[in-house]
Amino acid sequence: MAQNRDNKPAKVLMARFSALGDVAMTVPVIYSACLSAPHVQFTLVTRPGMTSIFQACPPNLTVVGVDVKNEYSGIGGLRRLSEHLVKTYSPDVFVDLHNVLRTKIMAAFMRLRGIPVKQLYKPRAQRKALTKQKNKILEPVGSQIDRYRKVFLDAGLCVEPLFSGLYKTRASAPQSDFAAITAPKPDGIKWIGVAPFAAHDTKIYPQPLMDKVLELIDAEAAATPLRIFLFGGGASEKEICEQWEKRYKTVTSLAGKRYGFAAELALMNHLDVMLSMDSSNMHLASIAGCPVVSIWGATHPYCGFTPWNAVESDMIQLRLPCRPCSVFGNKACSKTSMPCMSGIDPQMVFGKIIEHLQ
């Protein structure tokens, strides 16, 4: 193994392919690892569409997009990919930040090449105890960000918490980066982001209740100049957001516009607050340096997927005996009314937003 002057790995190869929120959660740890070990060269392989999340990279970080669904699909494709990565980057250690079948296969090929492998630990038993309906053990299983950090520690690397956001400070991203979305932010106005959707229905605040939240915020514009930006994607989300855009004078919909991560992250850096579900936008806003108010339904912060720099009081949730019923929100609710979401008062959500505007 090649080593640098501190007797540590000199070249680190990392892999994390999905999901978007999980990739965003690697940013604070990867950047901190890079800044903690400036003489080490780090290379991350991820999906091509996710490379632009890594804005203002440390100089010793290379982010590579690879198509593991087509170009490098199957065992043969992953073997070719592993051989290419070894030949191109000569890694001293392979850090698997995903620990799924695809990266396990890559890890096997790395070991055949004599390259040490360190893999993400997944607390499956603890999560199962947290989400079971009988004899539930309501205890936090630890942060996913901390688990990412441990993989680097296992690889012999120091990871000081040096990440302070993708941008130097709040509202420091070049406003030209989001010029395609909107003109620069005028003085005296508040910008609010709202990401009302998630991958699963059990993580989405019901549309009529979110409509009431938007109505309350829009009415607040009479006293506080403000603007609301809606984030989303997909045809149905685009249609709903455009309906809200027509209904409320303060609303601008970004849903389905495909401005790209670079533009949206820069805009998030200038927001005064982001209202989000337990979704990827929650994580993107956090690494962009924006305060995040999050709404939790079937899932729970105790599962470990809270955003970077999260504030517990900004996580809106109800304490119910059935919560959480799922780690990722991909299980159907056993109740007909989904009380974990329907029981959250829009006024409560609005009040938390107003706290960040004062």
VEXPA-288325 format. One record per residue (C-alpha): x, y, z; residue in three letters. Coordinates in nm, 4 decimals, padded with zeros to 6 digits, always signed. Layout:
BEGIN
X / Y / Z / ALA
...
***
This chain:
BEGIN
+00.0000 / +00.0000 / +00.0000 / MET
+00.1320 / +00.3418 / -00.0927 / ALA
+00.1442 / +00.5770 / +00.2035 / GLN
+00.1905 / +00.9467 / +00.2544 / ASN
+00.4221 / +01.1082 / +00.5022 / ARG
+00.1706 / +01.0563 / +00.7853 / ASP
+00.1744 / +00.6784 / +00.7258 / ASN
-00.1822 / +00.6923 / +00.5901 / LYS
-00.3340 / +00.5806 / +00.2585 / PRO
-00.2223 / +00.8192 / -00.0145 / ALA
-00.5057 / +00.7434 / -00.2565 / LYS
-00.8622 / +00.6690 / -00.1492 / VAL
-01.1327 / +00.5394 / -00.3844 / LEU
-01.4944 / +00.5834 / -00.2639 / MET
-01.8295 / +00.4683 / -00.4034 / ALA
-02.1876 / +00.5804 / -00.3379 / ARG
-02.4429 / +00.5570 / -00.6201 / PHE
-02.7836 / +00.6371 / -00.4687 / SER
-03.0220 / +00.7585 / -00.3360 / ALA
-02.9939 / +01.1332 / -00.3905 / LEU
-03.0402 / +01.2243 / -00.0246 / GLY
-02.7867 / +00.9641 / +00.0850 / ASP
-02.5336 / +01.0929 / -00.1672 / VAL
-02.5897 / +01.4472 / -00.0378 / ALA
-02.5265 / +01.3194 / +00.3170 / MET
-02.1800 / +01.2015 / +00.2146 / THR
-02.0741 / +01.5576 / +00.1318 / VAL
-02.0006 / +01.6819 / +00.4877 / PRO
-01.7937 / +01.3702 / +00.5607 / VAL
-01.6060 / +01.3501 / +00.2294 / ILE
-01.5205 / +01.7205 / +00.2341 / TYR
-01.4096 / +01.6960 / +00.5973 / SER
-01.1918 / +01.3947 / +00.5154 / ALA
-01.0339 / +01.5830 / +00.2255 / CYS
-00.9694 / +01.8931 / +00.4357 / LEU
-00.8330 / +01.6839 / +00.7231 / SER
-00.5860 / +01.5061 / +00.4940 / ALA
-00.4811 / +01.7536 / +00.2226 / PRO
-00.1952 / +01.5272 / +00.1089 / HIS
-00.4317 / +01.2384 / +00.0323 / VAL
-00.6015 / +01.2106 / -00.3070 / GLN
-00.9710 / +01.1162 / -00.2845 / PHE
-01.1803 / +00.9888 / -00.5761 / THR
-01.5560 / +00.9349 / -00.5525 / LEU
-01.7565 / +00.7381 / -00.8077 / VAL
-02.1294 / +00.8059 / -00.8187 / THR
-02.4098 / +00.8320 / -01.0719 / ARG
-02.3473 / +01.0861 / -01.3512 / PRO
-02.6519 / +01.2934 / -01.2559 / GLY
-02.5272 / +01.3412 / -00.9011 / MET
-02.1773 / +01.4763 / -00.9663 / THR
-02.2963 / +01.8390 / -00.9671 / SER
-02.4026 / +01.8102 / -00.6020 / ILE
-02.0340 / +01.8359 / -00.5172 / PHE
-01.9902 / +02.2102 / -00.5576 / GLN
-01.6670 / +02.3908 / -00.4592 / ALA
-01.4818 / +02.0624 / -00.4121 / CYS
-01.1625 / +02.0498 / -00.2064 / PRO
-00.8624 / +02.0443 / -00.4437 / PRO
-00.7768 / +01.6843 / -00.3498 / ASN
-01.1224 / +01.5474 / -00.4431 / LEU
-01.2176 / +01.4097 / -00.7847 / THR
-01.5824 / +01.3174 / -00.8479 / VAL
-01.6472 / +01.0757 / -01.1330 / VAL
-01.9858 / +00.9890 / -01.2779 / GLY
-02.0244 / +00.6286 / -01.3925 / VAL
-02.3245 / +00.4635 / -01.5573 / ASP
-02.3727 / +00.1402 / -01.3609 / VAL
-02.7124 / +00.0711 / -01.5168 / LYS
-02.5952 / +00.0542 / -01.8768 / ASN
-02.2241 / +00.0938 / -01.9498 / GLU
-02.1114 / -00.1009 / -01.6425 / TYR
-02.4155 / -00.3171 / -01.5720 / SER
-02.3972 / -00.6696 / -01.4330 / GLY
-02.1013 / -00.8546 / -01.2859 / ILE
-01.9012 / -00.8214 / -01.6058 / GLY
-01.9608 / -00.4485 / -01.6200 / GLY
-01.8643 / -00.4003 / -01.2566 / LEU
-01.5474 / -00.5997 / -01.3165 / ARG
-01.4565 / -00.3712 / -01.6066 / ARG
-01.5384 / -00.0672 / -01.3957 / LEU
-01.3249 / -00.1905 / -01.1051 / SER
-01.0329 / -00.2660 / -01.3365 / GLU
-01.0643 / +00.0779 / -01.4953 / HIS
-01.0732 / +00.2530 / -01.1577 / LEU
-00.7717 / +00.0614 / -01.0282 / VAL
-00.5737 / +00.1313 / -01.3437 / LYS
-00.6693 / +00.5000 / -01.3518 / THR
-00.6510 / +00.5958 / -00.9827 / TYR
-00.4264 / +00.3281 / -00.8205 / SER
-00.6206 / +00.3334 / -00.4906 / PRO
-00.4642 / +00.2194 / -00.1642 / ASP
-00.8058 / +00.1542 / -00.0092 / VAL
-01.1641 / +00.1182 / -00.1325 / PHE
-01.4220 / +00.2943 / +00.0870 / VAL
-01.7677 / +00.1517 / +00.0207 / ASP
-02.0187 / +00.4148 / +00.1367 / LEU
-02.3152 / +00.2142 / +00.0072 / HIS
-02.2758 / -00.1538 / +00.1026 / ASN
-02.5263 / -00.2935 / -00.1461 / VAL
-02.4847 / -00.5799 / -00.3925 / LEU
-02.3301 / -00.3583 / -00.6595 / ARG
-02.0593 / -00.2139 / -00.4343 / THR
-02.0051 / -00.5492 / -00.2644 / LYS
-01.9178 / -00.6940 / -00.6054 / ILE
-01.6816 / -00.4039 / -00.6671 / MET
-01.5295 / -00.4655 / -00.3253 / ALA
-01.4686 / -00.8308 / -00.4141 / ALA
-01.2806 / -00.7313 / -00.7284 / PHE
-01.0781 / -00.4791 / -00.5277 / MET
-00.9770 / -00.7473 / -00.2782 / ARG
-00.8668 / -00.9726 / -00.5648 / LEU
-00.6336 / -00.6880 / -00.6593 / ARG
-00.4967 / -00.6765 / -00.3057 / GLY
-00.6718 / -00.3496 / -00.2225 / ILE
-00.8112 / -00.3247 / +00.1342 / PRO
-01.1855 / -00.2574 / +00.1613 / VAL
-01.3795 / -00.0683 / +00.4275 / LYS
-01.7597 / -00.0771 / +00.4158 / GLN
-02.0513 / +00.1168 / +00.5598 / LEU
-02.2207 / -00.0504 / +00.8568 / TYR
-02.5991 / -00.0751 / +00.8389 / LYS
-02.7788 / -00.1135 / +01.1759 / PRO
-03.0566 / -00.3358 / +01.0412 / ARG
-03.1456 / -00.5011 / +01.3722 / ALA
-03.1705 / -00.1676 / +01.5551 / GLN
-03.3851 / -00.0200 / +01.2786 / ARG
-03.6144 / -00.3213 / +01.2878 / LYS
-03.6576 / -00.2775 / +01.6641 / ALA
-03.7346 / +00.0892 / +01.6101 / LEU
-04.0031 / +00.0322 / +01.3468 / THR
-04.1845 / -00.2783 / +01.4732 / LYS
-04.5410 / -00.2195 / +01.5913 / GLN
-04.5247 / -00.4335 / +01.9066 / LYS
-04.2609 / -00.3830 / +02.1761 / ASN
-04.1104 / -00.0953 / +01.9815 / LYS
-03.7723 / +00.0268 / +02.1069 / ILE
-03.7869 / +00.4024 / +02.0494 / LEU
-03.4172 / +00.4807 / +02.0665 / GLU
-03.1947 / +00.6554 / +01.8105 / PRO
-02.9800 / +00.4218 / +01.6037 / VAL
-02.7179 / +00.6868 / +01.5322 / GLY
-02.6609 / +00.9262 / +01.2460 / SER
-02.5925 / +00.8080 / +00.8922 / GLN
-02.3371 / +01.0879 / +00.8682 / ILE
-02.1556 / +00.9414 / +01.1697 / ASP
-02.1616 / +00.5986 / +01.0050 / ARG
-02.0052 / +00.7460 / +00.6920 / TYR
-01.7379 / +00.9036 / +00.9099 / ARG
-01.6593 / +00.5708 / +01.0769 / LYS
-01.5785 / +00.4090 / +00.7409 / VAL
-01.3024 / +00.6652 / +00.6891 / PHE
-01.1787 / +00.6165 / +01.0446 / LEU
-01.1651 / +00.2415 / +00.9783 / ASP
-00.9505 / +00.3192 / +00.6752 / ALA
-00.7002 / +00.4953 / +00.9014 / GLY
-00.7994 / +00.8475 / +00.8070 / LEU
-00.8619 / +01.1416 / +01.0377 / CYS
-01.1944 / +01.3163 / +00.9780 / VAL
-01.2146 / +01.6441 / +01.1666 / GLU
-01.5535 / +01.8223 / +01.1309 / PRO
-01.4159 / +02.0870 / +00.8940 / LEU
-01.7084 / +02.1070 / +00.6512 / PHE
-01.9010 / +02.4316 / +00.6963 / SER
-02.1263 / +02.4163 / +00.3917 / GLY
-02.0823 / +02.4118 / +00.0163 / LEU
-02.0417 / +02.7895 / +00.0244 / TYR
-01.8312 / +03.0037 / +00.2545 / LYS
-02.1272 / +03.1612 / +00.4336 / THR
-02.5019 / +03.2029 / +00.4046 / ARG
-02.6029 / +03.3977 / +00.0923 / ALA
-02.2482 / +03.3856 / -00.0470 / SER
-02.3143 / +03.1682 / -00.3539 / ALA
-02.2784 / +03.3754 / -00.6733 / PRO
-02.6255 / +03.4980 / -00.7620 / GLN
-02.5298 / +03.4576 / -01.1261 / SER
-02.5385 / +03.0800 / -01.0617 / ASP
-02.9182 / +03.0907 / -01.0300 / PHE
-02.9805 / +03.3656 / -01.2876 / ALA
-03.1807 / +03.1190 / -01.4989 / ALA
-03.4247 / +03.0841 / -01.2094 / ILE
-03.4632 / +03.4410 / -01.0871 / THR
-03.3045 / +03.7840 / -01.0622 / ALA
-03.0785 / +03.8594 / -00.7619 / PRO
-03.2428 / +03.8785 / -00.4225 / LYS
-03.3522 / +04.2355 / -00.3389 / PRO
-03.2720 / +04.3841 / -00.0011 / ASP
-03.5439 / +04.3514 / +00.2604 / GLY
-03.7225 / +04.0502 / +00.1120 / ILE
-03.7419 / +03.7014 / +00.2621 / LYS
-03.7032 / +03.3943 / +00.0432 / TRP
-03.8690 / +03.0686 / +00.1484 / ILE
-03.8159 / +02.7310 / -00.0147 / GLY
-04.0851 / +02.4650 / +00.0028 / VAL
-04.0198 / +02.1059 / -00.1062 / ALA
-04.3636 / +01.9464 / -00.0557 / PRO
-04.2911 / +01.6021 / -00.2006 / PHE
-04.0959 / +01.2863 / -00.1226 / ALA
-04.0351 / +00.9480 / -00.2806 / ALA
-04.3149 / +00.7835 / -00.0796 / HIS
-04.6668 / +00.9002 / +00.0100 / ASP
-04.6181 / +00.8272 / +00.3804 / THR
-04.3530 / +01.1006 / +00.3903 / LYS
-04.5674 / +01.3683 / +00.2219 / ILE
-04.7699 / +01.6240 / +00.4174 / TYR
-05.1258 / +01.6024 / +00.2747 / PRO
-05.1866 / +01.8423 / -00.0116 / GLN
-05.4856 / +02.0254 / +00.1480 / PRO
-05.2786 / +02.0924 / +00.4612 / LEU
-04.9773 / +02.2095 / +00.2618 / MET
-05.2133 / +02.4322 / +00.0669 / ASP
-05.3183 / +02.5908 / +00.3973 / LYS
-04.9520 / +02.6462 / +00.4927 / VAL
-04.8896 / +02.8222 / +00.1613 / LEU
-05.2028 / +03.0313 / +00.2136 / GLU
-05.0782 / +03.1409 / +00.5565 / LEU
-04.7314 / +03.2269 / +00.4237 / ILE
-04.8771 / +03.4119 / +00.1255 / ASP
-05.0986 / +03.6174 / +00.3583 / ALA
-04.7901 / +03.7053 / +00.5647 / GLU
-04.6575 / +03.8939 / +00.2601 / ALA
-04.8819 / +04.1850 / +00.3581 / ALA
-04.6560 / +04.2421 / +00.6610 / ALA
-04.3278 / +04.0863 / +00.5470 / THR
-04.2126 / +04.1070 / +00.1846 / PRO
-04.1471 / +03.7468 / +00.0849 / LEU
-04.1288 / +03.5002 / -00.1986 / ARG
-04.1856 / +03.1242 / -00.2054 / ILE
-03.9934 / +02.8864 / -00.4325 / PHE
-04.1438 / +02.5389 / -00.4823 / LEU
-03.9050 / +02.2499 / -00.5466 / PHE
-04.0122 / +01.9241 / -00.7076 / GLY
-03.9956 / +01.7017 / -01.0128 / GLY
-04.2134 / +01.4729 / -01.2192 / GLY
-04.5317 / +01.5460 / -01.4098 / ALA
-04.7766 / +01.5235 / -01.1178 / SER
-04.5586 / +01.7352 / -00.8884 / GLU
-04.5156 / +01.9926 / -01.1630 / LYS
-04.8914 / +02.0178 / -01.2121 / GLU
-04.9621 / +02.0638 / -00.8411 / ILE
-04.6893 / +02.3254 / -00.7989 / CYS
-04.8104 / +02.5193 / -01.1024 / GLU
-05.1599 / +02.5253 / -00.9540 / GLN
-05.0165 / +02.6785 / -00.6381 / TRP
-04.8169 / +02.9249 / -00.8479 / GLU
-05.1384 / +03.0440 / -01.0112 / LYS
-05.3230 / +03.0625 / -00.6789 / ARG
-05.0675 / +03.2531 / -00.4710 / TYR
-04.8940 / +03.5672 / -00.5868 / LYS
-04.5772 / +03.4974 / -00.3864 / THR
-04.5177 / +03.1493 / -00.5314 / VAL
-04.2692 / +03.0552 / -00.8042 / THR
-04.2593 / +02.6915 / -00.9115 / SER
-03.9288 / +02.5274 / -01.0030 / LEU
-04.0881 / +02.1839 / -01.0351 / ALA
-03.9940 / +02.0042 / -01.3533 / GLY
-03.7877 / +02.2985 / -01.4817 / LYS
-03.4578 / +02.1043 / -01.4647 / ARG
-03.2355 / +02.3965 / -01.3723 / TYR
-02.9774 / +02.1533 / -01.2338 / GLY
-02.8251 / +02.1033 / -00.8923 / PHE
-02.5682 / +02.3815 / -00.9299 / ALA
-02.8392 / +02.6456 / -00.9811 / ALA
-03.0784 / +02.5108 / -00.7201 / GLU
-02.8074 / +02.4708 / -00.4545 / LEU
-02.6932 / +02.8290 / -00.5134 / ALA
-03.0527 / +02.9472 / -00.4763 / LEU
-03.0945 / +02.7413 / -00.1572 / MET
-02.7903 / +02.9177 / -00.0144 / ASN
-02.9839 / +03.2459 / -00.0402 / HIS
-03.3077 / +03.1145 / +00.1135 / LEU
-03.3982 / +03.2266 / +00.4625 / ASP
-03.5532 / +02.8860 / +00.5341 / VAL
-03.6468 / +02.5639 / +00.3549 / MET
-03.9610 / +02.3680 / +00.4434 / LEU
-03.9151 / +02.0068 / +00.3409 / SER
-04.0372 / +01.6549 / +00.3940 / MET
-03.7939 / +01.3781 / +00.4912 / ASP
-03.6538 / +01.3936 / +00.1383 / SER
-03.3471 / +01.4709 / -00.0709 / SER
-03.4243 / +01.8447 / -00.0768 / ASN
-03.3912 / +01.8471 / +00.3015 / MET
-03.0336 / +01.7249 / +00.2655 / HIS
-02.9486 / +01.9458 / -00.0320 / LEU
-03.0693 / +02.2580 / +00.1482 / ALA
-02.8717 / +02.1689 / +00.4596 / SER
-02.5374 / +02.1301 / +00.2793 / ILE
-02.6124 / +02.4534 / +00.0926 / ALA
-02.6202 / +02.6270 / +00.4311 / GLY
-02.9932 / +02.6919 / +00.4528 / CYS
-03.1905 / +02.6393 / +00.7770 / PRO
-03.4310 / +02.3482 / +00.7276 / VAL
-03.7728 / +02.2959 / +00.8832 / VAL
-03.8696 / +01.9338 / +00.8183 / SER
-04.1962 / +01.7414 / +00.8515 / ILE
-04.1790 / +01.3756 / +00.9574 / TRP
-04.4580 / +01.1197 / +00.9187 / GLY
-04.4028 / +00.7455 / +00.8826 / ALA
-04.0270 / +00.7873 / +00.9220 / THR
-03.8461 / +00.9287 / +01.2229 / HIS
-03.5241 / +01.1224 / +01.2935 / PRO
-03.4201 / +00.8332 / +01.5197 / TYR
-03.3639 / +00.6223 / +01.2059 / CYS
-03.0533 / +00.8342 / +01.1484 / GLY
-03.1322 / +01.0262 / +00.8327 / PHE
-03.1508 / +01.3763 / +00.9754 / THR
-02.9839 / +01.6465 / +00.7647 / PRO
-02.6389 / +01.7839 / +00.8324 / TRP
-02.6309 / +02.0479 / +01.1063 / ASN
-02.9924 / +01.9677 / +01.1946 / ALA
-03.1736 / +02.1462 / +01.4765 / VAL
-03.4084 / +01.9143 / +01.6660 / GLU
-03.6639 / +02.1856 / +01.7341 / SER
-03.7002 / +02.2379 / +01.3579 / ASP
-03.8176 / +01.8776 / +01.3063 / MET
-04.1976 / +01.8766 / +01.3158 / ILE
-04.3473 / +01.5446 / +01.4209 / GLN
-04.6137 / +01.3871 / +01.6391 / LEU
-04.5396 / +01.1314 / +01.9074 / ARG
-04.7632 / +00.8358 / +01.8227 / LEU
-04.7300 / +00.4720 / +01.9330 / PRO
-04.7213 / +00.3571 / +01.5684 / CYS
-04.4331 / +00.5873 / +01.4728 / ARG
-04.2034 / +00.5162 / +01.3074 / PRO
-04.3520 / +00.2345 / +01.1020 / CYS
-04.0842 / +00.2444 / +00.8333 / SER
-03.7176 / +00.3356 / +00.7940 / VAL
-03.7563 / +00.4743 / +00.4423 / PHE
-04.1310 / +00.5388 / +00.4207 / GLY
-04.1859 / +00.2614 / +00.1671 / ASN
-04.4442 / +00.0673 / +00.3702 / LYS
-04.8174 / +00.1313 / +00.3530 / ALA
-04.9757 / +00.2985 / +00.6541 / CYS
-05.1837 / +00.0648 / +00.8710 / SER
-05.4206 / +00.3520 / +00.9513 / LYS
-05.6750 / +00.4934 / +00.7087 / THR
-05.6091 / +00.8600 / +00.7842 / SER
-05.2302 / +00.8539 / +00.8297 / MET
-05.2566 / +01.0435 / +01.1616 / PRO
-04.8812 / +01.1046 / +01.1806 / CYS
-04.9249 / +01.3542 / +00.8965 / MET
-05.2912 / +01.4546 / +00.9050 / SER
-05.2607 / +01.5422 / +01.2742 / GLY
-04.9971 / +01.8117 / +01.2162 / ILE
-05.1633 / +02.1537 / +01.2311 / ASP
-05.0700 / +02.3853 / +00.9397 / PRO
-05.0495 / +02.6680 / +01.1924 / GLN
-04.7701 / +02.4779 / +01.3683 / MET
-04.5755 / +02.4534 / +01.0436 / VAL
-04.6386 / +02.8179 / +00.9604 / PHE
-04.5248 / +02.9265 / +01.3071 / GLY
-04.1958 / +02.7453 / +01.2683 / LYS
-04.1386 / +02.9124 / +00.9305 / ILE
-04.2086 / +03.2560 / +01.0786 / ILE
-03.9478 / +03.1957 / +01.3492 / GLU
-03.6821 / +03.1879 / +01.0764 / HIS
-03.8047 / +03.5088 / +00.9163 / LEU
-03.7651 / +03.7199 / +01.2297 / GLN
***
